[in-house]
Amino acid sequence: MSIEENILRSIRRIIRATDLNSRRLASEHRLTTPQLLCLRLVAQDGPRTPGALAKEMFLSQATITGVLDRLEKRGLVERRRDQKDRRRVSIHLTAQGEDAVRLAPRPLHERFASRLEALSPDERDEIDRVLSMVVEMMEVGEVEAAPVIAYGDLEASCQPALTHEDKTRG
């Protein structure tokens, strides 16, 4: 196998592993990566506004609204109006949402980041340099991306995961 084929295979393995991770999260926990990240942010740092969540997750206001609608419909979060300023809404986890966070696996990007931190600064610099070259070679330098490993378009990945029943009903 040539070095070029080996490099392309490595890129493909990363893409495939990301896809498999997202599918596993959807099938086992009925959550998309953005939904899990939203739940984890509220669990770790407490209630916040939808706007703050959108900013932290690198998502548009419309996208975070869809994510929150789906989480609220499943009873994982609730929107609460501020008592002093009724226009202000904050997102809170329900007991069911706390359970979902506790039972869900750590996101792929967090697992990767912890392993990356274990490397020496020189090794991290080298990985950064080489990946920057790959991005340039693939001509995708202008593509915006959040520091999250999730498969596919985040807008599309906000759709609720289908259960086996949903799939068989058509």
JONOR-V603111 format. One line per field, one symbol per residue. burial: b if it has 9 or more other C-alpha atoms within 8 Angstrom, else e. Layout:
burial = ???
//
This chain:
burial = eeeeebeeeeeeeebeebbebbebbbbebbbbbbbbbbbbbbbeeebbbbeebbbebebebebbbbbbebbbeebbbbbebbeeeeeebbbbbbebbbebbeebeebbbebeeeeeeeeeeeebeeeeeeeeeebbeeeeeeeeeeeeebbeebeebbebbbeeeeeeee
//
